[in-house]
Amino acid sequence: MDFIHPLAGFLVGLVVGFTGVGGGALMTPLLVFAFGVAPSTAVGTDLLFASLTKAVGVGVHGARGSIDWVVLKRLSLGSLPAAALTLVLLYQHPESKDLSALIMPALGVALVLTSLAMLLKAPLHRLGRHFRTSSPERFKGMQPALTVAAGALLGCLVTLTSVGAGALGVVMLVYLYPFRLTAPKLVGTDIAHAVPLALVAGLGHLGLGNVDFALLGSLLVGSIPGIILGSRLTAKANHTYVRGAVAVMLAFVGSRILLH
């Protein structure tokens, strides 16, 4: 088993660096269903895993100028307070059975939403371009508030399930900023936003005792080289097939959780 956790970390890191999505959406179900980790521990460990792994990706994307700091600030204004409020809710249900009752249905919903978001990315991008072109002043005037609201939704979902910062964040951004964010900036900004969000949420779960440090270390051994490689491939390859395969898998897993 010694090599399996680093290998899982490498593959997830590769997908995250390459597409900007898939961190929590892949790792949390993998930990729960393949490795038998308790849902609350899987979420807490994955959040710290995501924050540390994606911090490496931020360094790569930041050096290439592919982070929009204005958009990042707007997202964080919504997501970080929402994460803190969600942690308050979790601290009111500290027992593992209570947490599982909260986390598993939310995880199923988050995975299905993530799958739909990945599949609907192109149509939503076209819709965003249409509104941005037909009503530019109104659309631009609404961008800040809508971005903060999008961040708040992500803050709740990510803290509760560790899922959503990647795929859902990307889709929200392609709709809200259809011309401003190029493909590399879209991925870079989304990854940069996930770091403080996952860190705040992960530290909250750490206080609940929901972090397995031995498991975290094993995952990081593989994920750090994986996300470095994936980040360097972002501008050179087509994401379509990888995203499609991930979306189908997430829909299947999310549906199984909800129907269980």
N, C-alpha and C positions, 0 to 999 in steps of 0.2 A: 504493500500500500504506500510505501515511502515515495514512490515516483508519481503516483496518481494525482495527489493534490497539487504538486508543482505543475504537472501537465495540464490539469484543469485550469489552473491559474494562467498558464501561458496561452491557452486557446481563448479564454475569455478576454485576457488582455489584448490579444491580437485583434479580436473582433471590435473591442472598444476603441482601440487606437485607429483602426481602419475605417470604421463607420460612425463612431461616436455614440453607438447604442449597444445594448446587450449586457452591460455590467451586472446590475442587480437582476435583470430579467432572465439572464442565463445562470448566474452563480447561485442565487437563492434557491430556485427549484432543484438545481444540481446538488446542492448541499443537503436539502431536505429529502429528496427522493433517491438519489444515487448513494449518498454517504450516510443517510440516516441521522442527520443532525436535527435537533429540536428546532421548530420554526423560529422561536424567539432568538435562539442562539445563532441560527443561520442569518437572520436579518441583521443582528448586531455585529456579527463578525464580518458580514459582507459590506456593511456600511463603512467600517474602518478600512477594509480591503479596498473598497472603491476609492476612498479619499486618498489613500497612499498611492495606489496604482495610477489614478488619474492625475495626481500631482506631477508625476513623471511626464505624462502626456502634455500637461500644461507647459512644462519647460520646453518641450519640443515645438509645440504650436506657438508659444510666445516668442521663441527665437525666430520663427518664420513670419511673425507679424499676423498670425491668423486668429487673433482674439479681438472681438469688438468689446471694449471695456465699458462703453455706455450701455449697451444692451445687457451686459453682464451685471452691471450695477442695478438696473431696473429689475431683473429677475431676482436678484438677491434681496432686494427690498421687500419682495413678497414671500420668498421661500424661507428665509431664515426665521422671521417671526412665526410663520406657520409651523415650521419644524419645532420650535420651542413650545408652541401651544399643543401640538400633537404629543410631545413628550410628557407634558403635564397629564394628558389623558392616559398615557401608558403607565405613568407612575401611580395612577389611581387603580390600576389593575395589575399589580405586581406578580401575582401567582402565574405559573407557567400555563395552567389550563385556561385561565382567563385570557392570557396573551394569545394563546393558540386560537381561541375562539374569535379573537379580534383579527389576528394576522392572516389566517388561512383563507377566509372568504375574501378579504381585501386583496390578498395576493392573487387569487383567481381573477378577480375583476381587473386588477392592474395589468396582468399578463394579457388578458383579452383586449383591453384598451390599447396596450402597447402594440400588439399584433395589428389591430385595425389602423392604428396611427402609422405604422410602417407601410402598410398596403395603400393607405390613402394619402401618402405624402405628396405624390405628384398632383392629384386633383386639387388638394388644398393649396398647393403652391400656385396653381393656375388661378384658383379663386382669389387668393391674396393679391396676385398681380392684377386681376380684373378690378378689384375694389381700389387698389392703390392707383391704378391708371384712371378709372372713371371718376373717383372722388378723392383726389390726392390730398387736399387740405384737411378734409374731415378724417380720412384714414390716418394721416400723420398725427393729427391732434389726439386721436384715440390710442395711438401706439404705446405711450408711456403707461397709462392706466391699465390697458389690457396686458401689457408685459408683466406688470406687478401682480395682476390677478392670476396670470398663468404661473408665475413663480409661486404664489401661495398654494395653488392646487398641487404643484409638484412637491412643495415642502411637506404637505400632509401625506401624500402617497409614498414618497420616498422614506419618510420617517417610520411609517407604519409597515411598509413592505420591502423597502430598499429598491423598489422598481419604479421607473418612470423618468428619472433624470435624463436618460439617454434618448430613447425613441420618442416619448411624448414631448420632451423638451425640444428636440429637433423639429418635430412636426409643428409645434406651436410657433417656433421661430421662422420656419419657411412660410407660414401664413402671415405672420405679423411683419416680417422684413423680407418680402419676396425679391427685392432688388438690392438691398443694402448688404445682405450676407451672401458672399460667394460660398461654394461648397466647402473649401478649406476653413473659412471663417465660421461657417455654421457648425462644423465639427469642433473646431477649436474653442469657440465660445461656449458651446454646450458642455464640453469637458471641463472647462474652467469654472463654470457655474456649479458643476456637480461636486467639486472638491470641497468648498466651504460647507455646502449643504450636507454632504455625506459625513463630513467631520463633526459638525454640530450634532447631527442625528446619531452618529456612532458613539460619540462621547456620552450622550444621553443614555443609550443602551448599555454602555460600559457601566454606568452607575446602577443599572438594573441587574448587572451580572450576566449580560447576554453576549459576552465576547469570549471566544475560545482562542487564546493567544498562540497556542501551538499550531492550530489549524491556520490561523491568520499568517503566521510565518511561512508555513509550507506553501500557501497560495501565492504569497508575494515573491517567493523564489522564482516562480514561473511567470508571474504576471508582468513584472517590471521589464524583462527583455521582450515579452510579447507586445506590450503597449508601445515600446520604443519602435519596434519593427512595424507595427500596424500604423503608427502615426507617420512614419516615413513613406508608407505606401499610399496614404490618403489621396494625394494629388495625382497619382500615377495609374490608378486602376478604377474599373467600373464596380460600383457597390451593388448593382441591381440584384445579381444572383445571390450574393451573400445575404443581403437584407431580406429577400424573398424567402430563402430557406429558414432564416431566423424567425420571420413572422409566422410562417406555417407551424413551426415547432412550438412557439409561444402560445398560439391559438389552441393547439392540441393540449398542452399542459394546463393552461388556464381553464379550459373547458372541463378537463378531468377533475380539477380541484373543485369547481363549482357544482359538478354533478355528483361528486362523491358523497 
